[in-house]
Amino acid sequence: MLTCTKTYRDIPFAHRQHKHDGQCALIHGHNWAITLTFACTETDDNGFVVDFGKLKYLKEWIDANLDHACLLNQDDPEKDALLQQFGGLFKAYVLPNCSSEGLAVHLHEIFDAKVRTATAGRVWITAIEIEEDSKNSARYQPEN
């Protein structure tokens, strides 16, 4: 298996951990980085695992869904009120768990499917690392 990585840096978005007993329960923002590890067993005709120049669809997804967004957990009890009262003032993205760990799992599901489709199954994402302000990170690597 061969691997390579691509990192998307300085993506500003906010989140809130409503179950947290401290400051993280408040809406707050970070500059995030998303590092994708691509894998294959056979390279393309250029000898690449993946052609970085052909990943525009991933950057477009990040820009459309995460850039300057506010991530909320699906089970956040204030989610509906926030969206109803302030929804026109911010871009919301709702997912099962907006922690770094939850975001890594969520993005793996989305990006792995997109990469497999774009490469006719030749390439997959073997790991995703999420960095929060370059100080903290979480990594998801499926077992299969």
DOKOLKOL-971637 format. One line per 8 residues: number of its first residue (from 1); for each residue x, y, z of N, C-alpha, C, O. Coordinates in nm, 3 decimals. Last residue first. Layout:
% residues N
NUM = X:Y:Z:X:Y:Z:X:Y:Z:X:Y:Z  ...
This chain:
% residues 144
144 = -1.048:-0.112:0.903:-1.043:-0.200:0.785:-0.951:-0.153:0.679:-0.938:-0.218:0.575  -1.043:0.080:1.103:-0.969:-0.044:1.125:-0.958:-0.130:1.000:-0.867:-0.213:0.991  -0.985:0.426:1.022:-1.072:0.308:1.033:-0.989:0.180:1.039:-0.879:0.173:0.985  -0.866:0.673:1.202:-0.814:0.575:1.107:-0.900:0.451:1.120:-0.889:0.379:1.219  -0.853:1.003:1.298:-0.941:0.887:1.278:-0.880:0.800:1.169:-0.846:0.847:1.061  -0.716:1.215:1.538:-0.694:1.139:1.416:-0.791:1.022:1.414:-0.809:0.952:1.514  -0.690:1.546:1.655:-0.750:1.415:1.668:-0.734:1.345:1.535:-0.738:1.409:1.429  -0.503:1.802:1.829:-0.546:1.729:1.711:-0.612:1.597:1.750:-0.592:1.545:1.860
136 = -0.397:2.129:1.916:-0.463:2.003:1.952:-0.504:1.932:1.824:-0.535:1.996:1.723  -0.269:2.342:1.798:-0.231:2.302:1.933:-0.282:2.164:1.969:-0.217:2.090:2.044  -0.365:2.443:1.561:-0.231:2.384:1.560:-0.182:2.341:1.699:-0.065:2.306:1.715  -0.643:2.489:1.590:-0.546:2.595:1.618:-0.402:2.545:1.629:-0.323:2.605:1.702  -0.688:2.165:1.569:-0.760:2.278:1.624:-0.656:2.382:1.667:-0.588:2.364:1.767  -0.678:1.927:1.312:-0.604:2.012:1.405:-0.689:2.133:1.441:-0.754:2.194:1.356  -0.750:1.603:1.230:-0.810:1.735:1.247:-0.727:1.810:1.349:-0.706:1.762:1.461  -0.672:1.356:0.998:-0.631:1.425:1.120:-0.692:1.565:1.118:-0.685:1.636:1.017
128 = -0.770:1.050:0.867:-0.796:1.194:0.868:-0.750:1.248:1.003:-0.784:1.194:1.108  -0.680:0.770:0.661:-0.679:0.843:0.789:-0.712:0.989:0.765:-0.686:1.044:0.659  -0.728:0.662:0.414:-0.695:0.570:0.522:-0.690:0.636:0.659:-0.697:0.569:0.761  -0.933:0.692:0.149:-0.873:0.769:0.258:-0.853:0.675:0.375:-0.948:0.616:0.428  -0.843:0.541:-0.166:-0.932:0.560:-0.052:-0.859:0.646:0.051:-0.738:0.668:0.041  -0.838:0.467:-0.514:-0.782:0.538:-0.399:-0.888:0.548:-0.290:-1.007:0.560:-0.318  -0.989:0.323:-0.697:-0.845:0.296:-0.690:-0.783:0.355:-0.564:-0.686:0.300:-0.511  -1.256:0.387:-0.736:-1.221:0.290:-0.632:-1.073:0.260:-0.617:-1.035:0.180:-0.532
120 = -1.259:0.591:-0.924:-1.315:0.460:-0.960:-1.268:0.351:-0.863:-1.244:0.237:-0.903  -1.198:0.833:-0.819:-1.086:0.751:-0.867:-1.131:0.610:-0.907:-1.048:0.521:-0.922  -1.436:0.945:-0.733:-1.354:1.020:-0.828:-1.242:0.936:-0.889:-1.196:0.966:-0.999  -1.520:0.750:-0.545:-1.598:0.776:-0.667:-1.511:0.843:-0.772:-1.513:0.802:-0.889  -1.323:0.776:-0.349:-1.343:0.647:-0.415:-1.420:0.664:-0.546:-1.388:0.601:-0.646  -1.366:1.044:-0.275:-1.239:1.003:-0.335:-1.254:0.871:-0.409:-1.204:0.855:-0.520  -1.627:1.032:-0.164:-1.598:1.120:-0.277:-1.470:1.077:-0.350:-1.467:1.075:-0.473  -1.589:0.851:0.050:-1.683:0.819:-0.059:-1.655:0.904:-0.183:-1.658:0.853:-0.295
112 = -1.405:0.999:0.203:-1.368:0.868:0.151:-1.459:0.829:0.034:-1.412:0.780:-0.068  -1.556:1.227:0.276:-1.444:1.239:0.183:-1.401:1.105:0.124:-1.365:1.098:0.007  -1.760:1.124:0.452:-1.790:1.205:0.334:-1.677:1.200:0.232:-1.701:1.170:0.115  -1.625:0.974:0.647:-1.741:0.917:0.577:-1.767:0.993:0.446:-1.794:0.932:0.343  -1.437:1.163:0.736:-1.393:1.040:0.670:-1.507:0.980:0.589:-1.487:0.940:0.475  -1.597:1.352:0.858:-1.534:1.386:0.732:-1.480:1.263:0.661:-1.478:1.259:0.538  -1.673:1.201:1.089:-1.773:1.252:0.995:-1.711:1.283:0.858:-1.765:1.244:0.755  -1.425:1.161:1.217:-1.507:1.046:1.175:-1.605:1.091:1.066:-1.619:1.024:0.964
104 = -1.350:1.431:1.261:-1.264:1.340:1.185:-1.343:1.220:1.132:-1.328:1.182:1.016  -1.559:1.523:1.423:-1.541:1.580:1.290:-1.454:1.489:1.204:-1.481:1.472:1.085  -1.510:1.378:1.657:-1.633:1.357:1.582:-1.623:1.409:1.439:-1.674:1.347:1.346  -1.262:1.493:1.729:-1.275:1.350:1.705:-1.398:1.318:1.620:-1.391:1.241:1.524  -1.332:1.759:1.766:-1.231:1.724:1.665:-1.242:1.577:1.628:-1.231:1.540:1.511  -1.693:1.770:1.798:-1.558:1.768:1.854:-1.460:1.739:1.741:-1.501:1.699:1.632  -1.949:1.751:1.698:-1.861:1.853:1.641:-1.729:1.868:1.716:-1.659:1.969:1.700  -2.138:1.490:1.597:-2.050:1.530:1.706:-1.948:1.628:1.650:-1.868:1.591:1.563
96 = -2.328:1.481:1.380:-2.349:1.406:1.504:-2.266:1.454:1.622:-2.315:1.459:1.735  -2.388:1.820:1.263:-2.334:1.686:1.248:-2.350:1.611:1.379:-2.382:1.672:1.481  -2.460:2.110:1.084:-2.501:2.021:1.193:-2.450:1.880:1.163:-2.466:1.829:1.052  -2.358:2.423:1.027:-2.335:2.288:0.978:-2.360:2.196:1.097:-2.291:2.203:1.198  -2.459:2.752:0.935:-2.460:2.640:1.029:-2.429:2.510:0.956:-2.469:2.488:0.842  -2.351:3.069:0.900:-2.365:2.944:0.824:-2.355:2.830:0.924:-2.252:2.813:0.990  -2.537:3.341:1.042:-2.421:3.254:1.034:-2.456:3.131:0.951:-2.572:3.095:0.936  -2.769:3.487:1.032:-2.646:3.559:1.064:-2.521:3.472:1.057:-2.409:3.524:1.066
88 = -2.993:3.335:1.002:-2.957:3.422:0.890:-2.826:3.496:0.912:-2.776:3.562:0.821  -3.017:3.210:1.253:-2.975:3.134:1.136:-2.935:3.218:1.017:-2.851:3.176:0.937  -3.106:3.306:1.493:-2.985:3.367:1.437:-2.939:3.302:1.307:-2.833:3.337:1.255  -3.351:3.175:1.552:-3.331:3.315:1.587:-3.216:3.381:1.513:-3.225:3.497:1.474  -3.322:2.915:1.444:-3.442:2.993:1.420:-3.417:3.142:1.444:-3.458:3.226:1.363  -3.073:2.829:1.535:-3.099:2.835:1.392:-3.220:2.923:1.360:-3.221:2.996:1.261  -3.113:2.844:1.813:-3.006:2.920:1.748:-3.034:2.937:1.599:-3.019:3.046:1.545  -3.326:2.662:1.843:-3.344:2.804:1.879:-3.238:2.891:1.814:-3.268:3.000:1.765
80 = -3.202:2.425:1.759:-3.318:2.477:1.686:-3.341:2.625:1.717:-3.373:2.703:1.627  -2.986:2.403:1.953:-2.965:2.408:1.808:-3.082:2.472:1.736:-3.063:2.566:1.658  -3.001:2.358:2.220:-3.019:2.497:2.175:-3.011:2.512:2.023:-3.028:2.622:1.971  -2.940:2.090:2.257:-3.076:2.135:2.290:-3.104:2.280:2.246:-3.220:2.319:2.237  -2.775:1.900:2.024:-2.762:2.024:2.102:-2.902:2.077:2.130:-2.976:2.107:2.037  -2.765:1.676:1.864:-2.844:1.669:1.988:-2.830:1.792:2.077:-2.869:1.789:2.194  -2.595:1.745:1.655:-2.736:1.716:1.627:-2.821:1.719:1.752:-2.937:1.761:1.747  -2.374:2.015:1.730:-2.412:1.875:1.745:-2.560:1.858:1.715:-2.641:1.946:1.746
72 = -2.258:2.253:1.493:-2.342:2.220:1.608:-2.369:2.071:1.609:-2.384:2.008:1.504  -2.038:2.492:1.367:-2.074:2.352:1.376:-2.149:2.326:1.507:-2.110:2.372:1.614  -2.055:2.759:1.165:-2.067:2.724:1.306:-2.119:2.581:1.312:-2.230:2.552:1.267  -1.818:2.868:0.911:-1.942:2.808:0.958:-1.940:2.796:1.110:-1.838:2.819:1.175  -1.596:2.945:0.763:-1.675:3.047:0.832:-1.812:2.995:0.877:-1.910:3.070:0.882  -1.601:2.645:0.593:-1.537:2.776:0.599:-1.634:2.881:0.654:-1.741:2.904:0.598  -1.777:2.421:0.563:-1.707:2.448:0.688:-1.652:2.589:0.701:-1.656:2.647:0.809  -1.914:2.411:0.311:-1.975:2.360:0.432:-1.909:2.402:0.563:-1.977:2.417:0.665
64 = -1.771:2.528:0.099:-1.917:2.539:0.102:-1.976:2.504:0.238:-2.078:2.562:0.278  -1.504:2.459:0.157:-1.544:2.600:0.147:-1.695:2.616:0.162:-1.741:2.707:0.230  -1.521:2.176:0.145:-1.478:2.244:0.267:-1.525:2.389:0.267:-1.579:2.437:0.367  -1.595:2.145:-0.125:-1.684:2.098:-0.018:-1.649:2.167:0.114:-1.738:2.211:0.186  -1.370:2.253:-0.252:-1.501:2.316:-0.273:-1.599:2.272:-0.164:-1.679:2.354:-0.116  -1.179:2.066:-0.172:-1.167:2.206:-0.128:-1.300:2.278:-0.143:-1.339:2.356:-0.056  -1.280:1.845:-0.314:-1.271:1.842:-0.167:-1.262:1.983:-0.111:-1.330:2.016:-0.014  -1.264:1.925:-0.580:-1.396:1.892:-0.525:-1.393:1.884:-0.372:-1.493:1.914:-0.308
56 = -0.991:1.941:-0.631:-1.068:2.065:-0.613:-1.205:2.039:-0.551:-1.257:2.124:-0.478  -0.807:1.748:-0.681:-0.885:1.737:-0.557:-0.969:1.861:-0.531:-1.014:1.883:-0.418  -0.621:1.748:-0.881:-0.757:1.703:-0.915:-0.844:1.685:-0.791:-0.944:1.614:-0.796  -0.375:1.807:-0.782:-0.440:1.907:-0.867:-0.583:1.872:-0.904:-0.657:1.957:-0.952  -0.293:1.571:-0.664:-0.341:1.679:-0.579:-0.414:1.787:-0.658:-0.504:1.851:-0.606  -0.365:1.261:-0.762:-0.319:1.385:-0.822:-0.377:1.501:-0.741:-0.497:1.527:-0.748  -0.256:0.992:-0.560:-0.366:1.079:-0.603:-0.304:1.207:-0.659:-0.203:1.255:-0.608  -0.024:0.844:-0.604:-0.136:0.786:-0.531:-0.261:0.861:-0.572:-0.360:0.802:-0.614
48 = 0.138:0.861:-0.923:0.081:0.926:-0.805:-0.018:0.834:-0.736:-0.087:0.755:-0.800  0.235:0.787:-1.167:0.305:0.736:-1.051:0.256:0.795:-0.921:0.323:0.783:-0.818  0.081:0.857:-1.377:0.188:0.950:-1.341:0.274:0.899:-1.226:0.374:0.962:-1.190  -0.117:0.666:-1.384:-0.017:0.666:-1.491:0.100:0.759:-1.463:0.208:0.741:-1.521  -0.144:0.589:-1.027:-0.198:0.625:-1.158:-0.086:0.626:-1.262:0.028:0.590:-1.231  -0.049:0.294:-0.834:-0.049:0.437:-0.866:-0.117:0.461:-1.000:-0.145:0.368:-1.075  -0.213:0.057:-0.637:-0.152:0.086:-0.767:-0.161:0.235:-0.794:-0.267:0.296:-0.778  -0.315:0.073:-0.390:-0.223:-0.038:-0.413:-0.154:-0.022:-0.547:-0.048:-0.081:-0.570
40 = -0.345:0.369:-0.186:-0.377:0.287:-0.303:-0.282:0.169:-0.307:-0.181:0.165:-0.236  -0.460:0.644:0.016:-0.391:0.518:-0.002:-0.436:0.450:-0.131:-0.547:0.471:-0.179  -0.424:0.957:0.185:-0.478:0.879:0.075:-0.396:0.751:0.061:-0.277:0.750:0.090  -0.502:1.139:0.455:-0.403:1.041:0.409:-0.473:0.950:0.308:-0.566:0.877:0.340  -0.558:1.478:0.515:-0.612:1.354:0.459:-0.496:1.265:0.417:-0.403:1.311:0.351  -0.599:1.713:0.756:-0.500:1.638:0.682:-0.559:1.504:0.643:-0.604:1.426:0.727  -0.716:2.024:0.817:-0.764:1.889:0.788:-0.657:1.821:0.704:-0.627:1.865:0.593  -0.716:2.273:1.064:-0.648:2.209:0.952:-0.703:2.067:0.940:-0.732:2.000:1.039
32 = -0.867:2.581:1.179:-0.856:2.436:1.172:-0.768:2.394:1.055:-0.749:2.470:0.960  -0.891:2.821:1.409:-0.842:2.798:1.274:-0.805:2.651:1.268:-0.721:2.604:1.345  -1.197:2.853:1.597:-1.058:2.812:1.582:-1.019:2.827:1.435:-1.105:2.843:1.349  -1.449:2.990:1.819:-1.389:2.955:1.691:-1.243:2.918:1.701:-1.175:2.947:1.799  -1.745:2.913:2.007:-1.609:2.969:1.997:-1.546:2.918:1.869:-1.585:2.813:1.817  -2.017:2.904:2.214:-1.975:2.907:2.075:-1.841:2.979:2.069:-1.825:3.090:2.120  -1.956:2.723:2.519:-1.991:2.846:2.448:-1.948:2.835:2.302:-1.852:2.764:2.270  -1.848:2.499:2.618:-1.993:2.497:2.599:-2.042:2.622:2.526:-2.155:2.626:2.477
24 = -1.587:2.551:2.669:-1.617:2.488:2.540:-1.767:2.476:2.514:-1.809:2.447:2.402  -1.568:2.639:2.933:-1.578:2.738:2.825:-1.616:2.677:2.691:-1.673:2.747:2.606  -1.729:2.355:3.088:-1.645:2.475:3.091:-1.670:2.564:2.971:-1.779:2.564:2.913  -1.849:2.112:3.061:-1.876:2.187:3.184:-1.791:2.313:3.196:-1.784:2.372:3.303  -2.015:2.014:2.759:-1.892:2.046:2.830:-1.924:2.131:2.953:-2.016:2.213:2.950  -2.232:1.982:2.601:-2.225:1.898:2.722:-2.102:1.930:2.808:-2.089:1.877:2.919  -2.193:2.148:2.378:-2.299:2.181:2.474:-2.295:2.097:2.602:-2.350:2.139:2.703  -1.950:2.277:2.231:-1.966:2.146:2.294:-2.065:2.162:2.408:-2.026:2.187:2.522
16 = -1.946:2.438:1.925:-1.986:2.447:2.064:-2.008:2.306:2.115:-2.074:2.225:2.050  -1.750:2.618:1.678:-1.830:2.505:1.726:-1.865:2.529:1.873:-1.819:2.625:1.935  -1.640:2.782:1.375:-1.671:2.776:1.518:-1.744:2.646:1.551:-1.792:2.575:1.462  -1.364:2.820:1.147:-1.503:2.790:1.181:-1.516:2.773:1.332:-1.419:2.753:1.404  -1.128:2.874:0.900:-1.191:2.930:1.019:-1.336:2.882:1.034:-1.419:2.902:0.945  -0.860:2.701:0.810:-1.003:2.700:0.781:-1.073:2.753:0.906:-1.076:2.685:1.008  -0.578:2.657:0.787:-0.636:2.789:0.814:-0.781:2.799:0.769:-0.820:2.892:0.699  -0.528:2.398:0.532:-0.498:2.474:0.654:-0.577:2.603:0.664:-0.635:2.652:0.567
8 = -0.531:2.079:0.427:-0.603:2.204:0.405:-0.592:2.281:0.536:-0.640:2.235:0.639  -0.294:1.850:0.313:-0.346:1.926:0.426:-0.412:2.054:0.378:-0.356:2.128:0.297  -0.245:1.522:0.209:-0.280:1.657:0.165:-0.341:1.727:0.286:-0.428:1.672:0.354  -0.023:1.243:0.168:-0.112:1.329:0.248:-0.131:1.465:0.181:-0.044:1.514:0.109  -0.009:0.899:0.062:0.037:1.038:0.055:-0.062:1.122:0.133:-0.174:1.078:0.161  0.090:0.553:0.037:0.009:0.662:0.091:0.072:0.796:0.058:0.192:0.805:0.030  0.058:0.219:-0.085:0.126:0.348:-0.087:0.033:0.454:-0.030:-0.089:0.446:-0.048  0.086:-0.118:0.000:0.000:0.000:0.000:0.090:0.124:0.000:0.186:0.131:0.076
